[in-house]
Amino acid sequence: MVKAKKSRIYGWFARFVRCAVLRRVVRGALLAALALGPVRAANLSDINKALADMQHLSGQFVQSTPDGQTLQGDFFLALPDRFRFVYTSGAQSIVTLRGNWLVVQETQGAAANRYPVSATPLRLFVDGRAPRIAASQLETLSMKSGAIEAALRDPDGAIPGRLVLVFDAETLALQGWRLIDIQQQRSSVWLHNVTRHERLSEDYFYIDESIAEAEDE
């Protein structure tokens, strides 16, 4: 089997995950928020309820990478344990969360590279039962340009860097997030044209490895 050249997004993601694995990332899930300064009258339970109410969503995303690239695509979200990001511009990667595993493919049908969620920054956000924010992981809570930003960091230092979740100050809808790695490199994801669904089919989260399997024959 001849492997295709790794896409930029896949290469960056793999490097981040390897760093996290080497540092034995595994800790906690989120829970609370403290009100600091003139932040909207939203407390921990408000934010956690808003996250739990996200449920089944779809839409588009725009991602900026540490090297200045702008990537775009479609997302499908069925919390607590399903999501898919399909890159359609700037990269062709597919990133899928299914249960306890995060799966990264360079293209549709390509070999699936699987990582335990506990070895990725998602461990700060999803614990397999529900998305929630933990007081012990909250570094700062601030209001910026009509948004509430919750900066999260692993208190034990096992997960390198910082994850900043951005919420609309009025509705507490999740607008996106920023990831600052151990070298202070930033990557951000912003969600757009979000549609709420009663339920998304499991077909949206199917892992297709047809091309990889054919090459192995």
Order of alpha helices (4+ residues) and beta strands (2+ residues): alpha-alpha-beta-beta-beta-beta-beta-beta-beta-beta-beta-beta-beta-alpha
